[in-house]
């Protein structure tokens, strides 16, 4: 399994989070970068926990060099599949930063030989996150309770069941 590296995207930088990093020492966690308004947010601890589960986590750093969120994989790849998660501080949402961060993450995952498919679970009522994934060529694979499971296949093959789920007239 590859080690996460510093990733640069359009107007965004993803900074790898080392194993053992925590919110207890923000300066060490951020590498001295300034926390953006509203970061850390309510889901930051969950994002940092990806590393403890064997996944990869990056801090999302905006064009002003402020840490505004985190993204990564929830566990190591298994059978070619990896699940991602991401979160931004509220003040940084709605400007395309999440899309650019996840696009940068996808590009790195696509370069990993043990990743063929990316999965994301999203609450049905989280319209912004659903639209983000749809912009980045994820397809609905299935609905599990109150969550929609999105899949992006990196091999060029359609995901099993992709596009066959109809949620409601409003979706």
C-alpha positions as CSV (number, residue, x, y, z in Angstrom):
1,X,0.0,0.0,0.0
2,X,1.4,3.4,-1.0
3,X,2.0,6.1,1.5
4,X,-0.1,9.2,1.1
5,X,1.8,12.2,-0.4
6,X,1.3,15.9,-0.7
7,X,-1.2,16.4,-3.5
8,X,-1.8,19.6,-5.5
9,X,-5.0,20.3,-7.4
10,X,-6.7,23.3,-8.9
11,X,-6.8,25.8,-6.0
12,X,-6.5,23.1,-3.4
13,X,-3.7,21.2,-1.7
14,X,-4.1,17.9,0.2
15,X,-1.7,17.4,3.0
16,X,-1.2,13.9,4.3
17,X,-2.1,13.3,8.0
18,X,0.5,11.1,9.7
19,X,-0.5,8.2,11.9
20,X,-1.2,9.2,15.5
21,X,-2.0,12.8,14.6
22,X,-4.9,14.3,16.6
23,X,-6.8,17.5,17.3
24,X,-5.0,17.7,20.7
25,X,-2.0,19.3,18.9
26,X,-3.4,21.4,16.0
27,X,0.0,22.9,15.2
28,X,1.6,19.5,14.7
29,X,-1.5,18.2,12.8
30,X,-1.6,21.2,10.4
31,X,2.1,21.6,10.0
32,X,1.8,25.2,11.2
33,X,-0.9,26.0,8.7
34,X,-3.7,28.3,9.9
35,X,-7.0,26.6,10.6
36,X,-9.7,28.2,8.4
37,X,-13.0,29.6,9.8
38,X,-15.0,26.7,11.3
39,X,-12.3,24.1,11.2
40,X,-12.0,21.7,12.9
41,X,-15.7,21.0,12.4
42,X,-18.0,18.3,13.9
43,X,-16.8,15.5,11.6
44,X,-13.1,16.2,11.7
45,X,-12.4,13.6,14.3
46,X,-14.1,11.0,12.2
47,X,-12.0,12.0,9.2
48,X,-8.8,11.7,11.2
49,X,-9.8,8.3,12.4
50,X,-9.5,6.9,8.8
51,X,-5.7,6.7,9.4
52,X,-6.2,4.5,12.6
53,X,-8.4,2.2,10.5
54,X,-5.6,1.7,7.9
55,X,-6.9,4.3,5.5
56,X,-5.4,7.5,4.1
57,X,-6.3,10.9,5.3
58,X,-5.4,14.4,3.9
59,X,-6.2,17.8,5.3
60,X,-7.8,20.1,2.7
61,X,-5.9,23.3,2.3
62,X,-7.5,26.2,0.3
63,X,-5.8,28.7,-2.0
64,X,-5.2,31.0,1.0
65,X,-3.2,28.2,2.8
66,X,-5.9,27.6,5.5
67,X,-6.9,24.1,6.6
68,X,-10.6,23.9,5.9
69,X,-11.5,20.2,5.9
70,X,-10.3,16.6,5.4
71,X,-10.8,13.8,2.9
72,X,-9.5,10.3,2.5
73,X,-10.2,6.6,2.4
74,X,-12.0,5.0,5.3
75,X,-9.8,1.8,5.2
76,X,-7.2,0.3,2.9
77,X,-8.3,-1.0,-0.5
78,X,-9.9,-4.4,-0.4
79,X,-10.5,-6.5,-3.5
80,X,-9.8,-3.4,-5.6
81,X,-12.4,-1.2,-3.8
82,X,-11.9,1.7,-1.5
83,X,-14.5,3.9,0.3
84,X,-13.9,7.6,0.5
85,X,-15.1,10.3,2.9
86,X,-14.8,14.0,3.0
87,X,-15.9,17.1,4.9
88,X,-15.5,20.8,4.8
89,X,-16.0,23.5,7.4
90,X,-19.3,25.3,6.7
91,X,-17.6,28.5,5.8
92,X,-15.8,26.8,2.9
93,X,-18.7,25.1,1.3
94,X,-20.5,26.1,-1.9
95,X,-17.5,27.4,-3.8
96,X,-16.4,24.2,-5.6
97,X,-13.6,23.5,-3.1
98,X,-15.0,20.1,-2.1
99,X,-15.3,19.1,-5.7
100,X,-11.7,20.1,-6.4
101,X,-10.4,18.3,-3.3
102,X,-12.3,15.1,-4.1
103,X,-11.2,15.3,-7.8
104,X,-7.6,15.5,-6.6
105,X,-8.1,12.5,-4.3
106,X,-9.7,10.5,-7.2
107,X,-6.7,11.3,-9.4
108,X,-4.3,9.9,-6.8
109,X,-6.4,6.9,-6.1
110,X,-6.6,6.1,-9.9
111,X,-2.8,6.0,-9.9
112,X,-2.8,3.3,-7.2
113,X,-2.5,-0.3,-8.6
114,X,-4.7,-1.8,-5.9
115,X,-7.7,0.6,-6.5
116,X,-10.2,-0.2,-9.3
117,X,-13.3,1.2,-7.8
118,X,-14.2,4.1,-5.4
119,X,-17.3,4.0,-3.2
120,X,-19.0,6.8,-1.2
121,X,-22.0,6.5,1.1
122,X,-24.1,9.7,1.3
123,X,-27.2,10.5,3.3
124,X,-30.2,10.9,0.9
125,X,-30.9,14.4,2.2
126,X,-27.3,15.6,1.6
127,X,-28.0,17.1,-1.8
128,X,-24.7,19.0,-2.0
129,X,-22.6,15.9,-1.5
130,X,-24.7,13.9,-3.9
131,X,-24.3,16.5,-6.6
132,X,-20.5,16.7,-5.9
133,X,-20.2,12.9,-6.6
134,X,-22.4,13.1,-9.7
135,X,-20.2,15.9,-11.1
136,X,-17.2,13.6,-10.6
137,X,-18.8,10.7,-12.6
138,X,-20.0,8.6,-9.6
139,X,-23.1,6.6,-10.3
140,X,-25.8,5.4,-7.8
141,X,-25.2,1.7,-7.2
142,X,-27.9,1.2,-4.5
143,X,-29.8,2.6,-1.6
144,X,-29.1,1.3,1.9
145,X,-31.6,2.6,4.4
146,X,-31.2,6.4,4.5
147,X,-28.0,6.3,2.5
148,X,-27.2,6.3,-1.2
149,X,-24.2,4.3,-2.2
150,X,-22.3,5.9,-5.1
151,X,-19.6,4.1,-7.1
152,X,-17.0,5.2,-9.6
153,X,-15.3,2.5,-11.5
154,X,-11.7,3.3,-12.6
155,X,-11.4,0.5,-15.0
156,X,-13.9,1.8,-17.5
157,X,-16.5,-0.9,-16.7
158,X,-19.9,0.2,-15.4
159,X,-20.4,-0.5,-11.7
160,X,-22.8,-3.4,-11.0
161,X,-26.3,-1.9,-10.7
162,X,-25.1,1.6,-11.5
163,X,-27.8,3.9,-12.8
164,X,-30.7,1.5,-12.1
165,X,-31.9,3.1,-8.8
166,X,-34.8,5.5,-8.9
167,X,-35.3,7.5,-5.7
168,X,-38.3,9.7,-6.3
169,X,-39.8,12.2,-8.7
170,X,-37.7,15.0,-7.1
171,X,-34.3,13.3,-7.6
